[in-house]
């Protein structure tokens, strides 16, 4: 699969499947389940969203703008871990990071840095720390993530 800029998209098959379904998705009036945890929905007006478990991670609005959601690790705990707790506190799950990086790579943006150590904990893009549980718009002129208020 090629990125928006014509370069080859290098990612896992599951990530490529999600990005491809999001990009090529057409309105069907129902949610397209890609797996137990991944789903894509295309609205009648052309807006799209991608969900991992119960959290919307990527939106394409009617005006063509792309938004991504920087989430912490707690949104997936109930769906994945059930009544058992996660052993280690992480800034973002590996699957969430992988999916978001596939979208960022597709649109020609640098990938996210996620650190979960005592010394360094959080999510960064191009050296700037991002807030958890916050929407960011992809700015195609500066290739930065712009926080949505």
Buried (B, 14 or more C-beta within 10 A) or exposed (E): BEBEEEEEBEBEEBBBBBBBBBBEBEEEEEEBEBEEBBBBBBEEEBBBBBBBBEBBBBBBBEEEBBBBBBBBBBBBBEEBEEEEEEEEEBBBBEBBBBBBBBBBBBBBBBBBBBEBEEEEEBBBBBEEEBEBEBBBBBEBEEBBBEEEE
